[in-house]
């Protein structure tokens, strides 16, 4: 069976019918991106994803990366699609054309990214991290640094990484031991070791630029004393070309559960000679700078998880339509019952509609967040701009954690639809599940994202972003109540929104009380229920758009629009009651978690 990626019809629905993305072309910044151009971009991205990137998925998993004589070699099949990806200027889709970007809307880039990531996430991690490194240079680099690095990164000529983690400094980055010693010429000598560095070495590009967190001699302890440095694999000649090795050594690559096509490297800086780095940004402000890349990576990680989920769902739907086994339950007692495709069986349909609901809800969340970035870029009023930024900050931990948690579940359901065939490597589903798992760990585990939501984002700006989010939900609810067939759904959704507001207030107050530990023990469940209500909002919004179109739709679209209403009904009627039950549990303050004696956790 062929492997599949994103549902183009649903992509078009979100981009054009929900978000009206082509309206951005009324503004000078995006005047070239009318509907025709948007559709062309999606078509070109889909062609590249299906024809060139998708065929490398199995090879990346089976062959993996090889470290030989200090050099990592990626799967051979990656080289051609990487060249085509760079030639198509896909590395920096939203960035300035002066440096190799396309200047496209972020929401459109999300749609293209879904297809690329769904085709082969391991492959896409190379250009993804390269773009993140370039963004750091664009944001914090000197003019000279931009001239040296930016076009090389944004065109994919050079690769990029993100070097934070050390053996004793994982999520606690402030505990790092990598040092930077000043040189007379203004550069720094970097010494230390980093681990779990995605794309840490490869043979796709002529150079690799490592943004490295290190502590300058004499700097304060903890995160307050961390600076950020640009450390190229090869020193850069005066003419801008790569020169002699910079004593950045790949000492090993991890043997992982999944994403075998991407290098996860251990890197040694300065162990065999002087390793030169340039300060990027201000001294002792490296952690603040690195958060620019980390926040981009968190959105990217949410997209990675979703890419696995959307591929798993499309695969499962097509398999269920083709796989003939068992008889129709209503005809099982007929004299000669005929076998039917498994999509006729109620339990398979239950799994598929659950997968569909999460995939389409997550797609909307990703594209909607992309549109918020576009609105920030276009907003002229500072209050309006701050409002969009607040929504982005609030949604980022939800997008990262909720999407990756639910995506893993969707991948597990995808295996279940295939039955025994899903568990073997002849089919793609088991690889998607293995590959997906890392996304809930990357860029701050999902528990850390939940702590961020509760500890920082919920009360940010006196709770205004959270209230703005509820306000957007209420607008959709009001629109749904104007459509007779959607009133029951709107009323159920209203109950959930009101309850979420109450629970959020309770969680915030508990986090500021002597029961703070109980609050943070419930942080992840709180993020989970918030994500559920966000999903319900998007499904109600989808139904508001789709329901009025059913009667007059073209024949080929009737089932699609009916499906939108049915999916919304399923999620709001069948899933939200469970969410409400979880909300009730949150108000108990999760006291057993912290009260249980540590010795009772028997190991």
C-alpha positions as CSV (number, residue, x, y, z in Angstrom):
1,X,0.0,0.0,0.0
2,X,1.1,3.5,-0.8
3,X,1.9,5.9,2.1
4,X,0.0,9.2,2.2
5,X,0.4,12.6,3.7
6,X,-1.9,15.6,4.3
7,X,-5.5,16.0,3.3
8,X,-5.4,18.7,0.6
9,X,-9.2,19.3,0.8
10,X,-9.0,20.1,4.5
11,X,-6.0,22.3,4.1
12,X,-7.9,24.4,1.6
13,X,-10.9,24.5,3.9
14,X,-8.8,26.0,6.8
15,X,-6.8,28.4,4.6
16,X,-9.6,29.7,2.4
17,X,-12.9,29.1,4.1
18,X,-12.0,29.5,7.8
19,X,-9.0,31.9,7.9
20,X,-9.6,33.6,4.5
21,X,-5.8,33.8,4.1
22,X,-6.0,35.5,0.7
23,X,-7.3,38.6,2.4
24,X,-3.8,39.2,3.5
25,X,-2.9,40.1,-0.1
26,X,-4.8,43.4,0.4
27,X,-1.8,44.5,2.4
28,X,1.4,45.5,0.7
29,X,3.6,43.1,2.6
30,X,1.7,40.1,1.2
31,X,0.3,41.6,-2.0
32,X,1.7,38.7,-4.1
33,X,-0.1,36.0,-2.1
34,X,-3.6,36.0,-3.5
35,X,-5.6,32.8,-3.7
36,X,-4.0,31.7,-6.9
37,X,-0.5,32.0,-5.5
38,X,-1.4,30.3,-2.3
39,X,-2.8,27.4,-4.2
40,X,0.2,27.2,-6.4
41,X,2.5,27.2,-3.3
42,X,0.6,24.4,-1.7
43,X,0.6,22.4,-5.0
44,X,4.4,22.8,-5.4
45,X,5.1,21.9,-1.8
46,X,2.9,18.8,-2.1
47,X,4.6,17.7,-5.3
48,X,8.0,18.0,-3.7
49,X,6.9,16.3,-0.6
50,X,5.3,13.3,-2.3
51,X,7.7,12.8,-5.2
52,X,11.0,13.5,-3.6
53,X,10.8,13.6,0.2
54,X,8.3,10.8,1.0
55,X,10.3,8.1,-0.8
56,X,13.2,8.8,1.7
57,X,11.1,8.0,4.8
58,X,11.8,4.3,4.9
59,X,15.4,4.6,3.9
60,X,16.0,7.1,6.6
61,X,14.6,4.7,9.2
62,X,16.3,1.5,7.9
63,X,19.7,2.9,6.9
64,X,20.0,5.8,9.4
65,X,23.1,8.0,9.9
66,X,26.6,6.6,9.9
67,X,29.6,8.1,11.8
68,X,32.9,7.2,10.0
69,X,36.3,8.7,10.6
70,X,34.7,11.7,12.5
71,X,32.2,12.5,9.7
72,X,28.5,11.7,9.8
73,X,27.0,10.5,6.5
74,X,23.2,10.8,6.2
75,X,21.2,8.3,4.1
76,X,22.2,8.7,0.5
77,X,18.7,9.3,-0.7
78,X,18.5,12.6,1.4
79,X,20.9,14.5,-0.9
80,X,18.8,15.0,-4.0
81,X,15.6,16.2,-2.1
82,X,17.7,18.4,0.1
83,X,19.2,20.1,-3.0
84,X,15.7,20.5,-4.5
85,X,14.4,21.8,-1.2
86,X,17.0,24.5,-1.1
87,X,16.7,25.4,-4.8
88,X,12.9,25.9,-4.2
89,X,13.8,28.4,-1.4
90,X,11.8,26.4,1.1
91,X,14.2,26.8,4.0
92,X,13.2,30.4,4.8
93,X,9.6,30.5,3.6
94,X,8.5,33.6,5.6
95,X,11.8,35.5,5.5
96,X,13.3,38.4,3.5
97,X,14.0,37.5,-0.1
98,X,17.2,39.5,0.2
99,X,18.6,36.6,2.2
100,X,17.0,33.8,0.2
101,X,13.5,33.8,1.7
102,X,10.1,33.8,0.0
103,X,8.4,36.4,2.3
104,X,5.2,34.3,2.5
105,X,2.6,34.4,5.2
106,X,3.3,32.2,8.3
107,X,0.0,30.4,8.0
108,X,0.8,29.4,4.4
109,X,4.3,28.2,5.5
110,X,2.5,26.1,8.2
111,X,0.5,24.4,5.5
112,X,3.6,23.7,3.4
113,X,5.5,22.5,6.4
114,X,2.7,20.0,7.3
115,X,3.3,18.2,4.0
116,X,7.1,18.3,4.2
117,X,7.1,17.1,7.8
118,X,4.5,14.4,7.2
119,X,6.6,13.1,4.3
120,X,9.8,12.7,6.4
121,X,10.3,14.5,9.7
122,X,13.9,13.2,10.1
123,X,14.8,14.9,6.8
124,X,13.0,18.1,7.6
125,X,14.9,18.6,10.9
126,X,18.0,19.6,9.0
127,X,16.5,22.6,7.3
128,X,14.3,23.3,10.3
129,X,17.2,23.8,12.7
130,X,19.1,25.6,10.0
131,X,16.3,28.2,9.8
132,X,16.2,28.5,13.6
133,X,20.0,29.3,13.7
134,X,19.5,31.8,10.9
135,X,16.7,33.5,12.9
136,X,19.1,34.0,15.8
137,X,21.6,35.7,13.5
138,X,18.8,37.9,12.0
139,X,17.6,38.9,15.4
140,X,20.8,39.4,17.3
141,X,23.7,39.4,14.8
142,X,25.9,42.3,13.9
143,X,25.8,43.6,10.3
144,X,29.0,41.7,9.7
145,X,27.6,38.5,11.1
146,X,24.4,38.8,9.0
147,X,26.6,39.3,5.9
148,X,28.6,36.2,6.7
149,X,26.0,33.8,7.9
150,X,22.4,34.8,7.0
151,X,22.1,34.1,3.3
152,X,24.2,30.9,3.7
153,X,21.8,29.6,6.4
154,X,18.5,30.8,4.8
155,X,19.4,29.2,1.5
156,X,20.5,26.0,3.1
157,X,24.0,26.2,1.8
158,X,25.2,25.9,5.4
159,X,23.5,23.9,8.1
160,X,22.5,24.9,11.6
161,X,21.9,23.3,15.0
162,X,21.0,24.3,18.5
163,X,23.5,23.4,21.2
164,X,22.1,23.6,24.7
165,X,22.1,20.2,26.3
166,X,25.0,18.8,28.2
167,X,25.4,15.5,30.2
168,X,24.7,17.3,33.5
169,X,22.6,20.1,32.1
170,X,19.4,19.0,30.3
171,X,16.3,21.0,31.1
172,X,18.3,22.9,33.8
173,X,20.4,24.7,31.2
174,X,21.9,27.0,33.8
175,X,24.0,24.1,35.1
176,X,26.1,24.0,31.9
177,X,29.9,23.8,32.1
178,X,30.9,24.8,28.6
179,X,33.3,27.8,28.8
180,X,34.3,30.7,26.7
181,X,37.7,32.4,27.1
182,X,38.3,35.9,25.5
183,X,40.9,36.2,22.8
184,X,42.7,39.3,21.9
185,X,41.0,39.6,18.5
186,X,37.5,39.7,20.1
187,X,36.7,36.1,19.4
188,X,36.3,33.4,22.1
189,X,37.9,30.0,22.6
190,X,35.1,27.5,23.3
191,X,35.6,24.4,25.4
192,X,33.0,21.9,26.4
193,X,30.7,19.0,25.4
194,X,27.1,19.0,24.1
195,X,24.8,16.0,23.7
196,X,21.6,15.2,21.9
197,X,22.4,17.7,19.2
198,X,19.9,17.1,16.3
199,X,21.7,17.5,13.0
200,X,24.9,17.9,14.9
201,X,26.9,16.6,12.0
202,X,26.0,15.7,8.4
203,X,27.3,15.7,4.9
204,X,24.5,17.7,3.3
205,X,26.1,21.1,3.6
206,X,29.5,22.6,3.2
207,X,29.6,24.0,6.7
208,X,27.5,23.8,9.9
209,X,26.9,26.7,12.2
210,X,26.4,25.8,15.9
211,X,24.8,28.4,18.1
212,X,26.4,27.3,21.4
213,X,25.5,28.3,25.0
214,X,28.6,28.8,27.1
215,X,29.7,30.8,30.2
216,X,32.4,33.4,29.8
217,X,35.1,33.2,32.5
218,X,34.0,35.2,35.5
219,X,30.4,35.4,34.5
220,X,27.6,34.8,37.2
221,X,26.4,31.3,37.9
222,X,23.1,29.9,36.6
223,X,21.2,31.2,33.5
224,X,22.2,34.8,34.3
225,X,25.8,34.1,33.3
226,X,25.1,32.3,30.0
227,X,26.2,33.8,26.6
228,X,25.5,32.7,23.1
229,X,28.2,32.0,20.5
230,X,28.3,31.2,16.8
231,X,30.7,28.3,16.3
232,X,31.1,27.0,12.7
233,X,32.3,23.5,12.0
234,X,34.9,25.0,9.6
235,X,36.5,28.4,10.2
236,X,35.4,31.0,7.7
237,X,37.9,32.6,5.4
238,X,38.0,36.3,4.6
239,X,36.2,35.7,1.4
240,X,33.4,33.9,3.2
241,X,34.2,30.4,2.2
242,X,34.7,27.5,4.7
243,X,38.4,27.1,5.7
244,X,40.2,24.8,8.1
245,X,38.5,22.7,10.7
246,X,37.4,24.5,13.9
247,X,38.0,21.6,16.3
248,X,34.3,20.7,16.6
249,X,34.3,17.0,16.8
250,X,31.4,14.6,16.5
251,X,32.2,12.0,19.2
252,X,29.2,9.8,18.7
253,X,25.6,9.5,17.4
254,X,22.8,8.1,19.5
255,X,21.1,4.8,18.7
256,X,17.5,6.0,19.0
257,X,13.9,4.6,19.1
258,X,13.0,6.6,16.0
259,X,14.0,9.5,13.7
260,X,17.0,7.4,12.6
261,X,17.5,9.6,9.5
262,X,18.5,12.6,11.6
263,X,21.8,12.7,13.4
264,X,21.5,13.0,17.2
265,X,25.1,13.8,18.0
266,X,27.5,14.3,20.9
267,X,29.8,17.2,20.1
268,X,33.1,18.1,21.6
269,X,34.3,21.7,21.3
270,X,38.0,22.5,21.6
271,X,39.2,19.1,22.9
272,X,41.8,18.7,20.2
273,X,42.8,22.3,19.6
274,X,41.4,25.8,19.8
275,X,37.7,26.1,18.8
276,X,36.8,29.7,17.9
277,X,33.4,31.2,18.5
278,X,31.9,34.7,18.0
279,X,29.7,36.3,20.6
280,X,26.1,36.6,19.3
281,X,24.1,39.3,21.0
282,X,25.0,40.7,24.5
283,X,27.2,39.0,27.1
284,X,25.2,37.1,29.7
285,X,22.0,37.4,27.7
286,X,22.4,34.2,25.8
287,X,19.5,32.4,27.4
288,X,17.1,35.2,26.5
289,X,18.4,35.1,22.9
290,X,18.2,31.3,22.7
291,X,14.5,31.5,23.6
292,X,13.8,33.0,20.2
293,X,15.0,29.8,18.6
294,X,13.4,27.6,21.3
295,X,10.0,29.2,20.8
296,X,10.3,28.7,17.1
297,X,11.4,25.1,17.7
298,X,8.4,24.6,20.0
299,X,6.0,25.5,17.3
300,X,8.1,23.3,14.9
301,X,7.9,20.4,17.3
302,X,4.1,20.7,17.5
303,X,4.2,20.6,13.7
304,X,6.4,17.5,13.8
305,X,4.0,15.6,16.0
306,X,1.1,16.7,13.8
307,X,3.0,15.6,10.7
308,X,3.2,12.1,12.0
309,X,-0.5,12.2,13.1
310,X,-1.9,13.4,9.8
311,X,0.1,10.8,7.9
312,X,-1.1,8.1,10.2
313,X,-4.7,9.1,9.8
314,X,-4.6,9.3,6.0
315,X,-2.9,6.0,5.9
316,X,-5.5,4.4,8.2
317,X,-8.4,5.8,6.2
318,X,-7.1,4.5,3.0
319,X,-6.3,1.1,4.5
320,X,-9.7,0.8,6.1
321,X,-11.4,1.5,2.7
322,X,-9.3,-1.1,1.0
323,X,-8.9,-3.9,3.6
324,X,-11.8,-6.4,3.2
325,X,-12.5,-8.5,6.3
326,X,-15.6,-9.6,8.2
327,X,-19.2,-9.0,7.4
328,X,-21.6,-6.2,7.9
329,X,-23.1,-6.6,11.4
330,X,-26.6,-6.0,10.0
331,X,-26.1,-8.8,7.5
332,X,-24.1,-11.3,9.4
333,X,-27.0,-13.7,9.7
334,X,-27.8,-13.7,6.0
335,X,-27.4,-16.9,4.2
336,X,-24.3,-15.9,2.3
337,X,-23.0,-12.7,3.9
338,X,-20.5,-10.8,1.9
339,X,-17.2,-9.6,3.3
340,X,-16.9,-5.8,3.6
341,X,-14.1,-3.3,3.9
342,X,-13.3,-2.7,7.6
343,X,-14.4,0.9,7.4
344,X,-17.9,-0.5,7.6
345,X,-17.3,-1.8,11.1
346,X,-18.5,0.5,14.0
347,X,-15.3,0.2,16.1
348,X,-13.0,1.1,13.2
349,X,-15.2,4.1,12.4
350,X,-15.0,5.1,16.0
351,X,-11.3,5.1,15.8
352,X,-11.2,6.9,12.5
353,X,-13.5,9.7,13.6
354,X,-11.4,10.2,16.7
355,X,-8.3,10.4,14.6
356,X,-10.0,12.8,12.2
357,X,-11.2,15.0,15.0
358,X,-7.8,15.5,16.5
359,X,-6.0,15.8,13.2
360,X,-8.3,18.5,11.8
361,X,-8.5,20.3,15.2
362,X,-4.7,20.4,15.4
363,X,-4.4,21.5,11.8
364,X,-6.6,24.5,12.6
365,X,-4.6,25.3,15.7
366,X,-1.3,25.3,13.8
367,X,-2.6,27.4,10.9
368,X,-4.5,29.8,13.2
369,X,-1.3,30.4,15.2
370,X,0.5,31.1,12.0
371,X,-2.1,33.6,11.1
372,X,-1.6,35.4,14.4
373,X,2.1,35.9,13.5
374,X,0.9,37.4,10.2
375,X,-1.5,39.7,12.0
376,X,1.4,40.8,14.3
377,X,3.4,41.8,11.2
378,X,0.5,43.7,9.7
379,X,-0.9,45.4,12.9
380,X,-0.5,49.1,13.0
381,X,-2.1,49.6,16.4
382,X,0.2,48.7,19.3
383,X,-2.6,47.4,21.5
384,X,-3.8,45.2,18.6
385,X,-0.3,43.9,18.0
386,X,0.2,43.2,21.8
387,X,-3.1,41.2,21.7
388,X,-2.0,38.9,18.9
389,X,1.4,38.4,20.6
390,X,-0.3,37.5,23.8
391,X,-2.4,34.9,22.1
392,X,0.7,33.4,20.5
393,X,2.5,33.2,23.8
394,X,-0.5,31.6,25.5
395,X,-1.0,29.1,22.7
396,X,2.6,28.1,22.2
397,X,2.9,25.6,25.2
398,X,-0.6,24.3,24.3
399,X,0.4,23.8,20.7
400,X,3.7,22.1,21.5
401,X,2.4,19.8,24.3
402,X,-1.2,19.1,23.3
403,X,-0.4,18.4,19.6
404,X,2.5,16.1,20.4
405,X,0.5,14.1,23.1
406,X,-2.5,13.7,20.9
407,X,-0.4,13.0,17.8
408,X,1.2,10.0,19.6
409,X,-2.3,8.7,20.4
410,X,-3.4,9.2,16.8
411,X,-0.3,7.2,15.7
412,X,-1.2,4.4,18.1
413,X,-4.8,4.4,16.8
414,X,-3.3,4.2,13.3
415,X,-1.6,1.0,14.2
416,X,-4.8,-0.4,15.7
417,X,-6.8,0.2,12.5
418,X,-4.2,-1.9,10.6
419,X,-4.4,-4.6,13.2
420,X,-1.4,-7.0,13.1
421,X,-0.1,-5.4,9.8
422,X,0.3,-2.1,11.7
423,X,2.8,-3.7,14.0
424,X,5.2,-4.8,11.3
425,X,7.6,-2.8,9.2
426,X,6.1,-3.7,5.9
427,X,3.6,-0.8,6.6
428,X,4.5,2.7,7.7
429,X,2.4,2.9,10.8
430,X,4.9,1.5,13.3
431,X,7.6,3.9,12.2
432,X,5.3,6.9,12.6
433,X,4.6,5.9,16.2
434,X,8.3,5.4,17.0
435,X,9.3,8.6,15.3
436,X,6.5,10.6,17.0
437,X,7.5,9.8,20.6
438,X,10.4,12.2,20.7
439,X,8.2,15.2,20.0
440,X,6.7,15.2,23.5
441,X,10.3,15.3,24.9
442,X,11.9,17.9,22.5
443,X,12.3,21.6,23.4
444,X,11.2,21.2,27.0
445,X,9.2,18.1,27.9
446,X,5.5,18.5,27.9
447,X,5.5,18.7,31.7
448,X,7.7,21.8,31.4
449,X,5.3,23.3,28.8
450,X,2.5,22.7,31.3
451,X,4.4,24.5,34.0
452,X,5.0,27.4,31.6
453,X,1.3,27.6,30.9
454,X,0.3,27.6,34.5
455,X,3.3,29.5,36.0
456,X,3.8,32.2,33.3
457,X,1.3,32.3,30.5
458,X,-2.0,32.0,32.5
459,X,-1.3,35.1,34.6
460,X,0.6,37.0,32.0
461,X,-0.5,40.7,31.7
462,X,-3.0,40.1,34.5
463,X,-4.6,37.3,32.6
464,X,-5.5,39.3,29.5
465,X,-4.3,36.8,26.9
466,X,-6.4,34.0,28.5
467,X,-9.4,36.3,28.6
468,X,-8.8,37.2,25.0
469,X,-8.8,33.5,24.1
470,X,-12.1,33.0,25.8
471,X,-13.4,36.0,24.0
472,X,-12.6,34.5,20.7
473,X,-14.3,31.3,21.7
474,X,-17.4,33.3,22.7
475,X,-17.6,34.9,19.2
476,X,-17.7,31.5,17.6
477,X,-20.3,30.4,20.1
478,X,-22.5,33.3,19.3
479,X,-22.2,32.6,15.6
480,X,-23.1,29.0,16.1
481,X,-26.3,30.0,18.0
482,X,-27.5,31.8,14.9
483,X,-27.6,28.4,13.0
484,X,-30.5,26.3,14.3
485,X,-28.8,22.9,13.7
486,X,-25.7,24.0,15.7
487,X,-27.5,25.4,18.8
488,X,-27.2,22.2,20.9
489,X,-23.5,22.0,20.2
490,X,-23.0,25.7,21.0
491,X,-24.8,25.2,24.3
492,X,-22.6,22.3,25.3
493,X,-19.5,24.2,24.2
494,X,-20.6,27.2,26.3
495,X,-20.7,25.0,29.4
496,X,-17.1,23.9,28.8
497,X,-15.8,27.4,28.1
498,X,-17.4,28.7,31.3
499,X,-16.1,25.8,33.3
500,X,-12.6,26.3,31.9
501,X,-12.7,29.9,33.0
502,X,-13.6,28.8,36.5
503,X,-10.9,26.1,36.6
504,X,-8.2,28.5,35.3
505,X,-9.0,31.0,38.1
506,X,-8.9,28.2,40.6
507,X,-5.5,26.9,39.3
508,X,-4.0,30.4,39.2
509,X,-5.1,31.1,42.8
510,X,-3.8,27.7,44.0
511,X,-0.5,28.3,42.3
512,X,-0.1,31.5,44.4
513,X,-1.0,29.8,47.7
514,X,0.7,27.5,50.1
515,X,-0.7,24.6,47.9
516,X,1.6,25.7,45.0
517,X,3.1,22.1,44.6
518,X,-0.4,20.7,44.3
519,X,-1.2,23.2,41.6
520,X,1.9,22.2,39.6
521,X,1.2,18.5,40.1
522,X,-2.0,19.3,38.1
523,X,-0.3,21.5,35.5
524,X,-0.3,18.9,32.7
525,X,-3.9,17.9,33.2
526,X,-4.8,21.6,33.1
527,X,-3.0,22.1,29.8
528,X,-4.8,19.0,28.5
529,X,-8.3,20.2,29.3
530,X,-7.4,23.7,27.9
531,X,-6.3,21.9,24.7
532,X,-9.5,20.0,24.6
533,X,-11.6,23.2,24.8
534,X,-9.4,24.8,22.1
535,X,-10.1,21.8,19.9
536,X,-13.8,22.0,20.6
537,X,-13.7,25.7,19.7
538,X,-12.1,25.0,16.3
539,X,-14.6,22.2,15.5
540,X,-17.5,24.5,16.3
541,X,-15.9,27.2,14.1
542,X,-15.5,24.6,11.3
543,X,-19.2,23.6,11.7
544,X,-20.2,27.3,11.6
545,X,-18.5,27.6,8.2
546,X,-19.6,24.3,6.8
547,X,-23.2,23.9,7.9
548,X,-24.7,26.8,5.8
549,X,-22.9,25.4,2.7
550,X,-24.3,21.9,2.7
551,X,-27.5,22.6,0.9
552,X,-26.0,24.5,-2.0
553,X,-22.6,22.8,-2.2
554,X,-21.4,21.0,-5.3
555,X,-22.0,17.2,-5.1
556,X,-18.3,16.5,-4.5
557,X,-18.3,18.9,-1.4
558,X,-21.6,17.8,0.3
559,X,-20.0,14.9,2.1
560,X,-17.0,17.0,3.2
561,X,-19.2,19.7,4.7
562,X,-21.5,17.1,6.4
563,X,-18.3,15.5,7.7
564,X,-17.3,18.8,9.3
565,X,-20.6,19.0,11.2
566,X,-20.5,15.4,12.2
567,X,-16.9,15.6,13.5
568,X,-17.8,18.7,15.5
569,X,-20.8,16.9,17.0
570,X,-18.6,13.9,17.8
571,X,-16.0,15.9,19.6
572,X,-18.3,18.2,21.5
573,X,-20.9,15.6,22.4
574,X,-18.7,12.6,23.0
575,X,-15.3,14.0,24.1
576,X,-16.1,17.2,26.0
577,X,-18.0,15.4,28.8
578,X,-14.8,13.6,29.6
579,X,-13.0,17.0,29.6
580,X,-15.6,18.4,32.1
581,X,-15.0,15.4,34.3
582,X,-11.3,16.1,34.3
583,X,-11.9,19.7,35.1
584,X,-13.9,18.6,38.2
585,X,-10.9,16.5,39.2
586,X,-8.6,19.6,38.9
587,X,-10.5,21.4,41.6
588,X,-9.4,18.7,44.1
589,X,-5.9,20.2,44.0
590,X,-4.3,16.8,43.2
591,X,-3.3,16.5,46.9
592,X,-2.6,12.7,46.7
593,X,0.3,13.3,44.3
594,X,2.3,15.4,46.8
595,X,1.1,13.7,50.0
596,X,2.2,10.2,48.9
597,X,5.4,9.3,50.8
598,X,8.4,9.2,48.6
599,X,9.3,5.8,50.0
600,X,6.0,4.5,48.7
601,X,7.3,4.7,45.2
602,X,8.9,1.3,45.3
603,X,11.6,0.7,42.7
